Amino acid sequence: MALNQQKIDITDRVTGKLENGQIQLYLEKEPIGNIELPEGIQMKLEHHYEAEQNKIYQHVSVPDQTEQRYTDCDEGGWC
């Protein structure tokens, strides 16, 4: 039995991770290549995201931890 070579479009399955000034490309968890980013490249992110020193941050609202309270307590006061 002979095996035939085929070319399969996997574009929609490829993901990328920003690492050390490059975008590392993966097919599921298998590294398949990279894209080198030029120095001084600017990323355009949505308004609640920020890129800084090869990292991407998300701005989120979190509860203030100074006044912690119990949650999910029943009427008898058991939490």
FIKOLGU-981896 format. One record per residue: residue number from 1; x negated, y negated, z of N, C-alpha, C in turn. Coordinates in Angstrom, 1 decimal, padded with zeros to 4 digits. Example, Ala and Ser with C-alpha at 12.3 -4.5 7.8 and 13.67 -1.06 7.14 Angstrom:
BEGIN
seq	nx	ny	nz	cax	cay	caz	cx	cy	cz
1	-013.2	005.7	007.8	-012.3	004.5	007.8	-013.2	003.3	007.8;
2	-012.8	002.2	007.1	-013.7	001.1	007.1	-012.9	000.0	007.9;
REM end
This chain:
BEGIN
seq	nx	ny	nz	cax	cay	caz	cx	cy	cz
1	-000.8	001.2	000.0	000.0	000.0	000.0	-000.9	-001.2	000.0;
2	-000.7	-002.1	-000.9	-001.5	-003.4	-001.0	-000.8	-004.5	-000.3;
3	-001.5	-005.4	000.3	-001.0	-006.6	000.9	-001.2	-007.8	000.0;
4	-000.1	-008.6	-000.1	-000.2	-009.8	-000.9	-000.3	-011.0	000.0;
5	-001.1	-011.9	-000.4	-001.3	-013.2	000.3	-000.1	-014.1	-000.1;
6	000.4	-014.8	000.9	001.5	-015.8	000.7	001.1	-017.0	001.5;
7	001.7	-018.1	001.0	001.5	-019.4	001.7	002.9	-019.7	002.4;
8	002.9	-019.9	003.7	004.1	-020.1	004.5	004.1	-021.5	005.1;
9	005.1	-022.3	004.9	005.2	-023.7	005.4	005.5	-023.6	007.0;
10	004.5	-024.0	007.8	004.6	-024.0	009.2	004.7	-025.4	009.8;
11	004.8	-026.4	008.9	004.7	-027.8	009.4	005.6	-028.1	010.6;
12	006.8	-027.7	010.6	007.7	-028.0	011.7	007.4	-027.3	013.0;
13	006.5	-026.3	013.0	006.1	-025.6	014.1	004.8	-026.1	014.7;
14	004.1	-027.0	014.1	002.8	-027.5	014.5	003.0	-028.6	015.5;
15	002.3	-028.5	016.6	002.3	-029.6	017.6	000.9	-030.2	017.8;
16	000.8	-031.3	018.4	-000.5	-032.0	018.6	-000.6	-032.5	020.0;
17	-001.8	-032.5	020.6	-002.2	-033.0	021.9	-003.3	-034.0	021.7;
18	-003.2	-035.1	022.4	-004.2	-036.2	022.3	-005.3	-035.8	023.3;
19	-006.5	-035.6	022.8	-007.7	-035.2	023.6	-008.9	-035.8	023.1;
20	-009.6	-036.6	023.9	-010.9	-037.2	023.6	-011.0	-037.9	022.2;
21	-010.0	-038.7	022.0	-010.0	-039.5	020.7	-009.6	-038.6	019.5;
22	-009.1	-037.5	019.7	-008.6	-036.6	018.6	-007.3	-036.1	018.9;
23	-006.6	-035.7	017.8	-005.3	-035.0	018.0	-005.6	-033.5	017.7;
24	-005.5	-032.7	018.8	-005.7	-031.2	018.6	-004.4	-030.6	018.1;
25	-004.5	-029.9	017.0	-003.3	-029.3	016.4	-003.2	-027.8	016.9;
26	-001.9	-027.4	017.2	-001.6	-026.1	017.7	-000.4	-025.5	016.9;
27	-000.5	-024.2	016.7	000.6	-023.4	016.2	001.0	-022.5	017.4;
28	002.1	-022.9	018.1	002.4	-022.3	019.4	001.3	-022.6	020.3;
29	000.5	-021.7	020.8	-000.6	-022.0	021.7	-001.9	-021.8	021.1;
30	-001.9	-021.5	019.8	-003.2	-021.2	019.1	-003.7	-022.5	018.4;
31	-005.0	-022.9	018.8	-005.5	-024.1	018.2	-005.8	-023.8	016.7;
32	-005.4	-024.7	015.8	-005.5	-024.5	014.4	-006.3	-025.6	013.7;
33	-006.7	-026.7	014.4	-007.5	-027.8	013.8	-007.4	-029.1	014.6;
34	-007.9	-030.2	014.0	-007.8	-031.4	014.7	-007.7	-032.6	013.7;
35	-007.3	-033.7	014.2	-007.3	-035.0	013.4	-008.2	-035.9	014.2;
36	-009.3	-036.4	013.6	-010.1	-037.4	014.3	-009.5	-038.8	014.2;
37	-009.4	-039.5	015.3	-008.9	-040.8	015.2	-010.0	-041.8	015.2;
38	-009.9	-042.9	014.3	-011.0	-043.9	014.3	-011.0	-044.7	015.5;
39	-012.2	-045.3	015.8	-012.3	-046.2	017.0	-011.3	-047.4	016.8;
40	-010.8	-047.8	017.9	-009.9	-048.9	017.9	-008.5	-048.7	017.4;
41	-008.1	-047.5	017.2	-006.8	-047.2	016.6	-005.7	-047.6	017.6;
42	-004.7	-048.2	017.1	-003.6	-048.6	018.0	-002.4	-047.7	017.7;
43	-001.8	-047.2	018.8	-000.6	-046.4	018.7	000.6	-047.2	019.0;
44	001.6	-046.9	018.2	002.9	-047.6	018.4	003.8	-046.7	019.2;
45	004.1	-047.0	020.4	005.0	-046.2	021.2	006.3	-046.9	021.6;
46	007.3	-046.1	022.0	008.5	-046.7	022.4	008.3	-047.6	023.6;
47	009.2	-048.4	024.0	009.0	-049.5	025.0	008.6	-049.0	026.4;
48	009.0	-047.8	026.7	008.7	-047.3	028.1	007.5	-046.3	028.1;
49	006.7	-046.4	027.1	005.5	-045.6	027.0	004.3	-046.5	026.8;
50	003.1	-046.0	027.3	001.9	-046.9	027.1	000.7	-045.9	026.9;
51	-000.2	-046.3	026.0	-001.4	-045.6	025.8	-002.6	-046.4	026.4;
52	-003.4	-045.7	027.2	-004.5	-046.3	027.8	-005.6	-045.3	028.0;
53	-006.8	-045.5	027.5	-008.0	-044.7	027.7	-007.7	-043.2	027.4;
54	-007.3	-043.0	026.2	-007.0	-041.6	025.7	-005.9	-040.9	026.5;
55	-005.1	-041.6	027.2	-003.9	-041.0	027.9	-002.7	-041.7	027.5;
56	-001.6	-041.0	027.6	-000.3	-041.6	027.3	000.6	-041.6	028.6;
57	001.1	-042.7	029.0	001.9	-042.8	030.2	003.3	-043.2	029.9;
58	004.2	-042.7	030.8	005.6	-043.0	030.7	006.0	-043.9	031.9;
59	006.7	-045.0	031.7	007.1	-045.8	032.8	008.5	-045.3	033.2;
60	008.6	-044.9	034.5	009.9	-044.3	035.0	010.2	-045.0	036.3;
61	011.5	-044.9	036.7	012.0	-045.5	038.0	012.1	-044.3	038.9;
62	011.5	-044.4	040.1	011.5	-043.4	041.1	012.0	-043.9	042.4;
63	012.6	-043.1	043.2	013.2	-043.7	044.5	012.0	-044.1	045.4;
64	012.3	-045.2	046.1	011.4	-045.7	047.1	011.2	-044.7	048.3;
65	010.0	-044.3	048.6	009.8	-043.2	049.6	009.7	-043.8	051.0;
66	009.8	-045.1	051.2	009.7	-045.7	052.5	010.9	-045.4	053.4;
67	012.1	-045.1	052.8	013.2	-044.8	053.6	013.8	-043.4	053.2;
68	013.2	-042.4	053.6	013.6	-041.0	053.2	014.8	-040.6	054.1;
69	015.8	-040.0	053.4	017.0	-039.5	054.0	017.2	-038.1	053.6;
70	017.9	-037.4	054.5	018.3	-036.0	054.1	019.4	-036.0	053.1;
71	019.4	-035.1	052.2	020.5	-035.0	051.3	021.1	-033.6	051.4;
72	022.2	-033.3	050.8	022.9	-032.1	050.8	023.2	-031.6	052.3;
73	023.6	-032.5	053.1	024.0	-032.1	054.5	025.5	-031.9	054.5;
74	025.9	-030.9	055.3	027.3	-030.6	055.4	028.0	-031.6	056.4;
75	029.3	-031.5	056.6	030.0	-032.4	057.5	029.5	-032.2	059.0;
76	029.0	-031.0	059.3	028.5	-030.8	060.7	027.1	-031.3	061.0;
77	026.5	-031.9	059.9	025.2	-032.4	060.1	024.0	-031.5	059.8;
78	024.4	-030.3	059.3	023.3	-029.3	058.9	022.8	-029.6	057.5;
79	021.5	-029.6	057.4	020.9	-029.9	056.1	020.1	-028.7	055.5;
REM end
